[in-house]
């Protein structure tokens, strides 16, 4: 069965390459006309994943109608555009595997709610975990969470389609937890990049990861996620990866902010999307509305508004002393 991938950025292209590693046919949708032609003619994606030579069974298209009859789609569009892309597709009940990590800025909704609204009748799952695109495309091993809103029946349909020798999914039915882990870790990765940019040291980064994880748990549990989900691949696993390397777009953005670069200029100059920059303001707003203490998230939101990194860090460190716990500040 042909598998469809919506979105030919670095992550979408890497997923297509991974899925094609066993000779499977993969249909990859790209918005850019020139990119469609390049993938089909040269087997490369020089815009977003120049390191990979793409498998011959990957075919690119720019026409959403070509995807309409496919029974399973991996949705890898930028989070802020997912709803509009899905709404533009011809209606057809199918499995939608959401691979983008974020919260819709306008509505404050998680991606699974956006997908259900834009594509009613489809069964929604979420794929999330520690996955740098260039490593997945190169066939290096990793493991992910595949959270199925349709329960074990959906898992039985999807896991054989997605699992490969170097790509191991683990089952969950906690779609909310899988989504929150992916969205919040992007914001925390920006914060860890700031630590790198300011040269605050490894101790500070480790402390930030630990306290950031506490924020992830507080927010997740308030929205109905399970703590064990956030302790797994889609939460803690992804958090450790993206808070430790400039291969993370969010970490790289934070590093540039820590070095004193202008947030607006950084965002305008980026071809690829650092989803944490879009997620931080809405995550901060949702936390305030629910009375959830998320000081690191608030600090990232202030940085993106233009507050100097040194001022924001000083404010974080001057907060009142308290016990170390998850449910408080």
C-alpha positions as CSV (number, residue, x, y, z in Angstrom):
1,X,0.0,0.0,0.0
2,X,1.3,3.5,-0.9
3,X,1.8,5.7,2.1
4,X,1.4,9.5,1.8
5,X,3.5,12.2,3.5
6,X,2.1,15.7,3.6
7,X,5.0,18.2,3.8
8,X,8.4,18.0,2.2
9,X,10.4,19.9,4.8
10,X,13.4,18.2,6.4
11,X,11.2,16.0,8.7
12,X,8.7,15.1,6.1
13,X,11.4,14.2,3.6
14,X,13.2,12.1,6.3
15,X,10.0,10.2,7.1
16,X,9.4,9.5,3.4
17,X,13.0,8.2,3.1
18,X,12.6,6.0,6.2
19,X,9.3,4.6,4.9
20,X,10.8,3.9,1.5
21,X,13.7,2.0,3.1
22,X,12.0,-1.3,2.5
23,X,11.0,-0.6,-1.1
24,X,7.6,0.7,-0.2
25,X,6.0,3.4,-2.5
26,X,5.7,6.7,-0.8
27,X,3.9,9.8,-2.2
28,X,5.3,13.0,-0.8
29,X,3.4,16.3,-1.1
30,X,5.3,19.6,-1.4
31,X,4.0,23.1,-1.7
32,X,6.9,24.3,-3.8
33,X,6.6,23.5,-7.5
34,X,10.4,23.6,-8.1
35,X,11.0,21.2,-5.2
36,X,8.5,18.6,-6.6
37,X,10.4,18.7,-9.9
38,X,13.8,18.4,-8.1
39,X,12.7,15.4,-6.0
40,X,11.3,13.5,-9.0
41,X,14.2,14.3,-11.3
42,X,17.3,14.5,-9.1
43,X,16.2,12.4,-6.0
44,X,17.3,15.3,-3.8
45,X,15.8,18.0,-1.6
46,X,18.4,20.7,-1.6
47,X,16.1,23.2,0.2
48,X,15.5,21.2,3.4
49,X,17.5,18.0,3.5
50,X,20.5,18.3,1.2
51,X,22.4,15.4,2.9
52,X,20.0,12.7,1.6
53,X,19.8,10.9,-1.8
54,X,16.2,9.9,-1.9
55,X,14.9,6.4,-2.6
56,X,13.6,5.7,-6.1
57,X,10.2,4.7,-4.7
58,X,9.5,8.2,-3.4
59,X,7.4,10.3,-5.8
60,X,6.6,13.9,-5.1
61,X,3.4,15.8,-6.1
62,X,2.2,19.3,-5.6
63,X,-1.5,18.3,-6.0
64,X,-3.4,17.5,-2.8
65,X,-6.0,15.6,-4.9
66,X,-3.3,13.0,-5.5
67,X,-3.3,12.2,-1.8
68,X,-7.1,11.9,-1.6
69,X,-7.5,8.1,-2.0
70,X,-4.6,7.1,0.3
71,X,-5.7,5.2,3.5
72,X,-2.9,6.6,5.7
73,X,-1.2,10.0,5.6
74,X,1.7,11.2,7.8
75,X,1.0,14.9,8.3
76,X,4.2,16.9,8.5
77,X,3.2,20.4,7.5
78,X,4.2,23.3,9.9
79,X,1.8,23.2,12.8
80,X,0.3,26.7,12.1
81,X,-0.7,25.5,8.6
82,X,-1.9,22.0,9.3
83,X,-5.6,22.9,9.5
84,X,-5.7,24.8,6.2
85,X,-3.8,22.0,4.4
86,X,-6.1,19.3,5.7
87,X,-9.2,21.4,5.0
88,X,-8.1,21.8,1.4
89,X,-7.9,18.0,0.8
90,X,-10.8,16.1,-0.7
91,X,-12.8,14.5,2.1
92,X,-12.0,10.8,2.7
93,X,-12.0,8.8,6.0
94,X,-8.4,7.8,6.6
95,X,-5.7,7.4,9.3
96,X,-4.0,10.7,9.9
97,X,-0.6,10.4,11.7
98,X,0.3,13.9,13.0
99,X,4.1,14.4,13.0
100,X,4.2,18.2,13.5
101,X,4.8,19.5,17.0
102,X,3.0,22.6,18.2
103,X,-0.1,24.4,19.4
104,X,-2.3,26.4,16.9
105,X,-1.7,30.0,17.8
106,X,-5.2,31.4,17.0
107,X,-7.3,28.7,18.6
108,X,-4.9,27.5,21.3
109,X,-5.8,23.9,20.2
110,X,-3.5,20.9,20.1
111,X,-2.9,19.5,16.6
112,X,-5.3,16.5,17.1
113,X,-8.2,18.9,17.7
114,X,-7.2,20.9,14.7
115,X,-7.1,17.8,12.5
116,X,-10.4,16.5,13.7
117,X,-12.0,19.8,12.9
118,X,-10.4,20.1,9.5
119,X,-10.8,16.4,8.5
120,X,-13.9,15.0,10.3
121,X,-14.3,11.3,9.9
122,X,-10.5,10.6,10.0
123,X,-8.9,8.6,12.7
124,X,-6.1,10.6,14.3
125,X,-2.8,9.4,15.7
126,X,0.4,11.2,16.8
127,X,4.0,10.2,16.1
128,X,6.5,11.9,18.4
129,X,9.9,11.2,19.9
130,X,13.7,11.9,19.6
131,X,14.1,12.3,15.9
132,X,16.6,14.5,14.2
133,X,15.6,14.5,10.5
134,X,19.1,13.9,9.1
135,X,19.7,10.9,11.3
136,X,16.4,9.3,10.4
137,X,17.0,9.9,6.7
138,X,20.5,8.2,7.1
139,X,18.9,5.1,8.6
140,X,20.3,5.6,12.1
141,X,18.2,3.9,14.8
142,X,15.6,5.6,17.0
143,X,12.4,4.8,18.8
144,X,9.2,6.9,18.9
145,X,5.8,7.0,20.5
146,X,2.8,6.3,18.2
147,X,-0.2,7.5,20.2
148,X,-3.4,6.2,18.6
149,X,-6.7,8.0,19.2
150,X,-8.4,4.9,17.7
151,X,-6.8,2.6,20.3
152,X,-5.3,-0.8,19.6
153,X,-7.2,-1.3,16.4
154,X,-5.6,1.7,14.9
155,X,-2.2,0.6,16.2
156,X,-2.6,-2.7,14.5
157,X,-3.3,-0.9,11.2
158,X,-0.5,1.7,11.5
159,X,2.4,0.0,13.3
160,X,3.3,-2.4,10.4
161,X,3.2,0.5,8.0
162,X,5.5,2.7,10.0
163,X,7.9,0.3,11.8
164,X,11.3,-0.3,10.1
165,X,14.5,-2.0,11.2
166,X,15.9,1.3,12.5
167,X,12.6,3.0,13.4
168,X,10.8,1.4,16.3
169,X,7.4,2.7,17.4
170,X,5.9,2.1,20.9
171,X,2.2,2.1,21.4
172,X,0.3,4.6,23.5
173,X,-3.4,5.7,23.6
174,X,-2.4,9.1,25.2
175,X,-2.7,11.4,22.3
176,X,-2.8,14.5,24.5
177,X,0.4,13.5,26.3
178,X,2.3,12.8,23.1
179,X,1.3,16.1,21.7
180,X,2.1,18.1,24.8
181,X,5.5,16.5,25.1
182,X,6.4,17.6,21.5
183,X,5.1,21.1,21.8
184,X,6.5,22.0,25.2
185,X,10.0,20.6,24.5
186,X,10.4,22.9,21.6
187,X,10.0,25.9,23.9
188,X,12.4,24.5,26.4
189,X,14.9,23.8,23.7
190,X,15.0,27.6,22.9
191,X,15.7,28.2,26.6
192,X,18.6,25.7,26.5
193,X,19.9,27.3,23.4
194,X,20.0,30.6,25.3
195,X,22.1,28.9,28.0
196,X,24.6,27.9,25.3
197,X,24.6,31.4,23.7
198,X,25.3,33.1,27.0
199,X,27.9,30.4,27.9
200,X,26.3,29.7,31.2
201,X,27.7,26.1,31.4
202,X,26.5,22.5,31.5
203,X,25.2,22.8,35.1
204,X,22.8,25.4,34.1
205,X,21.6,23.4,31.1
206,X,21.0,20.3,33.2
207,X,19.1,22.3,35.8
208,X,17.0,24.0,33.1
209,X,16.1,20.6,31.5
210,X,15.0,19.2,34.9
211,X,12.9,22.3,35.8
212,X,11.6,22.5,32.3
213,X,10.5,18.9,32.5
214,X,8.6,19.8,35.7
215,X,6.7,22.5,33.6
216,X,5.9,20.0,31.0
217,X,4.4,17.6,33.6
218,X,2.4,20.4,35.2
219,X,0.9,21.6,31.9
220,X,0.4,18.1,30.6
221,X,-1.4,16.8,33.7
222,X,-3.6,19.9,33.8
223,X,-4.8,19.0,30.3
224,X,-5.3,15.3,31.0
225,X,-2.0,13.8,29.9
226,X,-0.5,11.0,31.8
227,X,2.8,11.4,33.6
228,X,4.2,8.1,32.3
229,X,3.6,9.3,28.7
230,X,5.7,12.5,29.4
231,X,8.4,10.4,31.0
232,X,8.7,8.4,27.8
233,X,10.1,8.9,24.3
234,X,7.7,11.7,23.3
235,X,8.4,13.8,26.4
236,X,11.6,13.3,28.3
237,X,13.4,11.5,25.4
238,X,12.6,14.2,22.9
239,X,13.4,16.9,25.5
240,X,16.9,15.6,26.2
241,X,17.7,15.4,22.4
242,X,16.5,18.8,21.4
243,X,18.0,20.6,24.4
244,X,21.5,19.4,23.7
245,X,22.4,20.0,20.0
246,X,22.5,22.8,17.4
247,X,20.9,20.2,15.1
248,X,17.7,21.3,16.8
249,X,16.2,24.4,15.0
250,X,14.8,25.6,18.4
251,X,18.1,25.2,20.2
252,X,19.8,27.1,17.4
253,X,17.3,29.9,17.6
254,X,17.8,30.1,21.4
255,X,21.6,30.2,21.0
256,X,21.3,33.1,18.6
257,X,19.0,34.9,21.1
258,X,21.5,34.3,23.8
259,X,24.2,35.8,21.6
260,X,22.2,39.0,21.4
261,X,20.6,38.7,18.0
262,X,17.3,40.3,17.2
263,X,14.3,37.9,17.5
264,X,12.3,39.5,14.6
265,X,15.4,39.4,12.3
266,X,16.1,35.8,13.2
267,X,12.5,34.7,12.4
268,X,12.4,36.6,9.2
269,X,15.7,35.1,8.0
270,X,14.8,31.4,8.6
271,X,13.7,29.1,5.8
272,X,12.9,26.3,8.2
273,X,10.4,26.7,11.0
274,X,11.4,26.8,14.7
275,X,8.0,25.7,16.0
276,X,8.9,26.7,19.6
277,X,8.8,30.4,18.6
278,X,5.2,30.1,17.5
279,X,4.3,27.8,20.5
280,X,5.8,29.9,23.3
281,X,3.3,32.8,23.2
282,X,0.2,30.6,23.1
283,X,1.7,28.1,25.7
284,X,2.4,31.1,28.0
285,X,-1.2,32.4,27.5
286,X,-2.8,29.0,28.2
287,X,-0.7,28.5,31.3
288,X,-1.7,31.9,32.6
289,X,-5.4,31.2,31.9
290,X,-5.2,27.9,33.8
291,X,-3.0,29.2,36.7
292,X,-0.1,26.8,35.8
293,X,3.3,27.9,36.9
294,X,5.6,27.9,33.9
295,X,8.4,30.4,34.5
296,X,10.8,29.1,31.9
297,X,8.1,29.3,29.3
298,X,7.3,32.8,30.4
299,X,11.0,33.7,30.1
300,X,11.1,32.3,26.5
301,X,8.0,34.3,25.6
302,X,9.7,37.5,27.0
303,X,12.8,36.8,24.9
304,X,10.8,36.5,21.8
305,X,9.2,39.8,22.5
306,X,12.7,41.4,22.6
307,X,13.7,41.3,26.3
308,X,17.5,41.0,26.6
309,X,18.6,37.5,27.4
310,X,20.8,38.6,30.4
311,X,17.8,40.4,31.9
312,X,15.5,37.4,31.5
313,X,18.0,35.0,33.0
314,X,18.6,37.3,35.9
315,X,14.9,37.5,36.6
316,X,14.6,33.7,36.5
317,X,17.4,33.2,39.0
318,X,16.0,35.9,41.4
319,X,12.6,34.1,41.8
320,X,11.7,33.2,45.4
321,X,13.2,30.1,46.9
322,X,10.9,27.1,47.2
323,X,10.7,23.4,47.5
324,X,11.5,21.2,44.5
325,X,8.2,19.8,43.4
326,X,6.1,19.3,40.2
327,X,2.8,20.8,41.3
328,X,4.1,24.2,42.4
329,X,6.5,26.8,40.9
